[in-house]
Structure formats: structure tokens, C-alpha cells
Amino acid sequence: MVGKYIQIGERNCLNLGTNNYLGMIENPEIEKSALECLSHYGVGSCGPRGFYGTTEVHLDLEDKLAEYMKCEEAVVYSYGFSTIASAIPAYAKRSDVIFVDEMVNFAIQKGLDASRSQINYFKHNDMEDLERLLMEQADLDRKNPKKAKRTRRFLVAEGIYMNTGLMAPLPKLLELREKYKLRFFLDEAISFGTIGKTGHGLTEHFNIDPSEIDMISGSLENSIGSIGGFCVGSHFIIEHQRLSGLGYCFSASAPPLLMAAAITALDIMQRDPSIFQTLRDNSTFIHSQLSSQLPSDLRVHGHPESVIKHIRLANPSGDKVADEQLLNEIVDK
């Protein structure tokens, strides 16, 4: 097991490459619950969720996630990557338009490709650029109202962007969503369990009711320390994925023991909210230390409370290969 420290040559180094943000992987209580479930259900789940692959543990986890995220219903996927990659094309089709931040993660990009919708990228966290694109779409809709009636408009963003470590401006996104009548999907793969006073994510951070977002997706593979992903929202929206989410319909369901581990992790998160304050303190501390102590040719990128930190060249040359080589040389030293 890769723990807090890793051995590189003769050096004992602090592991900053893990996504075990809350230390759930080595938690003995979680290990015990997984072993108890293993002794009852065995290792595998024997099929997709709709064909002998659903156990009481899967249903219990979905109920637990819906309760934790304060939403009507939840659906659990076997893999974190397939969650948002399946959810987007379950709703968006060829005739639709999706407005999406240019720095979204690879799983979202695959979901966009699978939807075959028209994709309009706006500059990273640039709400003026997003509104410019929305105004252009509104003009097109006025010119062709017949087509506009058949076109659904979606907005996709991340809570904490995996590729930058920055936080999405949720209040402004919701303002534009309401103004231009968009369906809004928020991927909280990173922010779930790391942001907010009790780890509920971006909605808690900004004190916004989760029901204002059409669908929230998250990962069980980061803070929870298990495998899989989930989507939460209204019953009407989530139930649709049970027939149209390809990753749900055609993948073998996650092993029950890993679902039991996720349930116990959620119990710990509810029982001991102090772990989130500790995580915030650690995140802001390392951000401030990196900001003040990195050499002048390097810079730390990301929100201070984000668990994702990107160290980049302060003055990149524009040659990606040369810049990557220089960063590797710096790391090796």
C-alpha cells in the first residue's frame, strides 16, 4: 500500500501524488466493514445493475448518497471515469448544444464526444466569455425558432477543476443558467468530500441548495477511498440514467465490498466533520508555503482550499516539449 511517505532511492519523501485526501484507504473501520461484506456476498457482483448485479449494499449506498447530498435520488456507477462520461450522453443528443469550460477533465470530454452535440467551449472560469456565447446562441434561436424548439441547451462545469485546481464560480454560473434557461451539470469528482464545512462540495461552500443544480456527479475514488462514481438529483433526472446511462447498463456492477467501504466512509464523514477542517488547513498551508518558497521561475496554481495544486513555469516558453523537459529536470533535482 502506498502511504503518506514513499521511498525514492535513498530518500523518504512525502507523497503528494495521492488522491487519498481524507486517509480513508488505511482506515481500519472501513477495512472491517469491507471484509464483513466480502464474507457475506463474495468478491464479485455477477452482472450489470439491471441483471442480477444489484445487492442491498448498492441500494443502501444510493440512499446514503442521496441523503448526504440532500437530493431526491442517487445512482451509483462501477467506475468514476464512466460516471460523467455516461451521464452527459444519456441526456444530450446530436441536436443539442453544450456550453462547457475549456479546462474540463478527460472524462467530461469523452462524454461530450459521445453525445455528438454541438460543443461550445468558453475560456476557463471566464463568465464574460460564457455569456458572449450564450448571447450568440440566443440570437441564433431568435432567427430560427423552429430549430430552437428542438434544441436543448446544457451547461457543464467542474467544482474543482482537475486540470487547474481552480474553483468554479458557482453563483455566477447559476445566474447565467437561470437567465438563459440551461440544464446545468456539475462534476464534483474532486470537490466532493474536500470542499465545504462538512465536505458536501461546492453547493455547501457557496451556501446554495443542491436542488438548484440539475445534476451533480461525484467520485467514490478520491475522498471516499473506494471505487466508482455517482450522480444525484431529482427522481425524474436520475431514474433516466438507469435505462440510458451506458456505464450503468452495460458494466458489471461494483463489488459489494467496495460499496460497503463507501458507506462506512460516508458514516465517518458525517460523524467527524473535523476532518474537513484539517484538510482545509493542510491545503491552505501547503499553498502558502509553495507560493512563498518556490523558486522565482516556478509558480503554484489552484484555489488555496483546493486539494489539487499545479506547479508550473512562471514564464513558459510556448514550446510544450521544452517546458515539460525543463519541469522534469527541476523535479529530478
Buried (B, 14 or more C-beta within 10 A) or exposed (E): EEEEEBEEEEEEEEEEEBBBBBBBBEBEEBBEBBEEBBEEBEEEBEEBBEEEBBBEBBEBBBEBBBEBBEBBBBBBBBBBBBBBBBBBBBBBEEEBBBBBBEBBBEBBBBBBEBBEBBBBBBBBBEBEBBBEBBEEBBEEBEEEEEEBEEBBBBBBBBBBBBBBBBBBBBEBBBEBBEEBEBBBBBBBBBBBBBBBEBBBBBBBBBEBEBEEBBBBBBBBBBBBBBBBBBBBBEEEBBBBBBEBBBBBBEBBBBBBBBBBBBBBBBBBBEEEEEBBEEBBEEBBEBBEEBEEEEEEEBBBBBBBBBBBBBBEBEEEEEEEEEBEEBBEEEEEE
